[in-house]
């Protein structure tokens, strides 16, 4: 089983940010033919996750496909080459997303939901070039003037005036 994981657990596992999280966000599955939509997760994985949830007193959805829409809408250019691979025993490989891809996803989530996504984004400390690239990518996922205005407003609030002027 190869899982492509983003979000807090990926930030922690790749030592990008020190914080806690309550779940594992599965962006995609990976197989010999490439990336696969993770929803629904295979039954054997769901069953195993429920056993772990019961033992460790975790929520039933501690492994979830919440970010699967990002996979469906399209990943940043070069995404696959930047994945960080970790093997956990003979049956599980986790491909964690890279710092630059976290910036893409966190900016998108920050515009949509704010909160800890903004904190994560700021801790990743993106350069102007990185934030411009992430902003332009996010605009391919939400093609609307209201989204662009929210994006510009957030960039200005976070001190990314240059990036705001480029979108």
C-alpha positions as CSV (number, residue, x, y, z in Angstrom):
1,X,0.0,0.0,0.0
2,X,1.4,3.4,-1.0
3,X,-0.4,6.5,0.4
4,X,0.3,10.0,-0.7
5,X,-0.2,12.2,2.4
6,X,-0.4,15.9,2.9
7,X,-1.4,18.2,5.8
8,X,-0.3,18.2,9.4
9,X,1.0,14.6,9.5
10,X,3.1,15.3,6.4
11,X,4.4,18.6,7.9
12,X,5.4,16.7,11.1
13,X,6.8,13.6,9.4
14,X,9.1,15.7,7.1
15,X,10.2,17.9,10.0
16,X,8.8,21.1,8.4
17,X,6.7,22.1,11.3
18,X,6.5,20.9,14.9
19,X,2.9,20.7,16.0
20,X,0.2,18.2,16.7
21,X,-2.5,16.7,14.5
22,X,-5.4,14.4,14.9
23,X,-5.5,12.8,11.5
24,X,-3.7,11.6,8.4
25,X,-4.9,13.3,5.2
26,X,-4.7,11.0,2.2
27,X,-4.4,12.9,-1.0
28,X,-4.0,9.9,-3.3
29,X,-3.0,6.3,-3.5
30,X,0.0,5.3,-5.6
31,X,0.4,2.2,-7.6
32,X,2.2,0.9,-10.6
33,X,0.0,2.9,-12.9
34,X,0.7,6.2,-11.0
35,X,-1.6,8.2,-8.8
36,X,-5.1,6.9,-8.0
37,X,-8.1,8.7,-6.5
38,X,-8.1,7.6,-2.8
39,X,-11.9,7.7,-2.3
40,X,-13.0,5.3,-1.2
41,X,-10.0,3.9,0.7
42,X,-9.6,0.1,0.3
43,X,-11.7,-1.9,2.7
44,X,-8.6,-3.6,4.3
45,X,-7.1,-0.1,5.1
46,X,-10.4,1.2,6.6
47,X,-10.7,-2.0,8.7
48,X,-7.1,-1.7,9.9
49,X,-7.5,2.0,10.7
50,X,-10.6,1.2,12.8
51,X,-8.7,-1.4,14.8
52,X,-6.0,1.2,15.5
53,X,-8.6,3.9,16.3
54,X,-10.2,1.6,18.9
55,X,-6.9,0.7,20.5
56,X,-5.6,4.2,20.6
57,X,-8.9,5.9,21.2
58,X,-8.8,7.9,18.0
59,X,-11.7,9.1,15.9
60,X,-12.9,6.6,13.3
61,X,-11.8,8.9,10.4
62,X,-8.3,9.5,11.7
63,X,-7.2,8.3,8.2
64,X,-9.3,10.2,5.7
65,X,-9.6,11.4,2.1
66,X,-10.5,15.0,2.9
67,X,-8.0,16.5,0.4
68,X,-8.9,14.1,-2.5
69,X,-10.6,17.0,-4.3
70,X,-7.1,18.6,-4.6
71,X,-5.9,15.5,-6.4
72,X,-9.0,15.5,-8.7
73,X,-8.5,19.2,-9.6
74,X,-4.9,18.8,-10.5
75,X,-1.5,18.8,-8.7
76,X,1.2,21.4,-8.9
77,X,3.8,20.9,-11.7
78,X,6.6,18.6,-10.6
79,X,4.6,17.2,-7.7
80,X,5.6,13.6,-8.2
81,X,9.3,14.3,-8.3
82,X,9.3,16.1,-5.0
83,X,7.5,13.4,-2.9
84,X,9.4,12.3,0.3
85,X,9.2,8.5,0.6
86,X,9.1,6.7,3.9
87,X,8.6,2.9,4.4
88,X,6.9,1.6,7.5
89,X,7.3,-2.2,7.6
90,X,6.9,-4.5,4.6
91,X,3.4,-3.4,3.5
92,X,3.2,0.4,3.9
93,X,4.9,3.2,2.1
94,X,3.9,6.8,2.6
95,X,4.8,9.5,0.1
96,X,4.7,12.8,2.0
97,X,4.3,16.0,0.0
98,X,7.2,18.4,-0.2
99,X,7.5,21.9,1.3
100,X,6.7,23.7,-1.9
101,X,3.6,21.6,-2.4
102,X,2.6,22.2,1.2
103,X,2.8,25.9,0.4
104,X,0.5,25.4,-2.5
105,X,-2.1,23.5,-0.5
106,X,-1.8,25.6,2.6
107,X,-2.3,28.9,0.7
108,X,-5.4,27.4,-1.0
109,X,-6.8,26.2,2.3
110,X,-5.9,29.5,4.0
111,X,-8.0,31.4,1.5
112,X,-10.9,28.9,1.8
113,X,-10.8,28.3,5.6
114,X,-8.1,30.4,7.3
115,X,-7.2,29.3,10.9
116,X,-4.3,26.9,11.4
117,X,-3.7,26.8,7.6
118,X,-2.5,30.4,7.8
119,X,-0.2,29.5,10.8
120,X,1.2,26.5,8.9
121,X,1.8,28.7,5.8
122,X,3.6,31.4,7.7
123,X,5.8,28.7,9.4
124,X,6.7,27.4,6.0
125,X,8.1,30.9,5.3
126,X,7.5,31.0,1.5
127,X,9.6,33.3,-0.7
128,X,7.8,35.8,-3.0
129,X,8.5,33.5,-5.9
130,X,7.0,30.4,-4.1
131,X,3.9,32.3,-3.0
132,X,3.3,33.7,-6.4
133,X,3.5,30.2,-7.9
134,X,1.2,28.8,-5.3
135,X,-1.3,31.7,-5.8
136,X,-1.4,31.2,-9.5
137,X,-1.9,27.4,-9.0
138,X,-4.7,28.0,-6.6
139,X,-6.5,30.2,-9.1
140,X,-6.7,27.3,-11.5
141,X,-8.8,25.5,-8.8
142,X,-11.2,28.3,-8.1
143,X,-11.6,30.4,-11.2
144,X,-13.6,33.4,-9.9
145,X,-13.2,37.1,-9.3
146,X,-14.4,36.7,-5.6
147,X,-11.7,34.1,-5.0
148,X,-9.0,36.2,-6.5
149,X,-10.0,39.1,-4.4
150,X,-9.9,37.0,-1.2
151,X,-6.5,35.6,-2.3
152,X,-5.1,39.1,-2.9
153,X,-6.6,40.3,0.5
154,X,-5.0,37.4,2.3
155,X,-1.6,37.9,0.6
156,X,-1.7,41.6,1.6
157,X,-2.6,40.8,5.2
158,X,0.3,38.3,5.4
159,X,2.8,40.9,4.0
160,X,3.1,39.5,0.5
161,X,2.4,42.7,-1.4
162,X,4.6,41.7,-4.3
163,X,2.7,38.4,-4.8
164,X,-0.6,40.2,-4.5
165,X,0.4,42.5,-7.3
166,X,1.3,39.6,-9.6
167,X,-2.1,37.9,-9.5
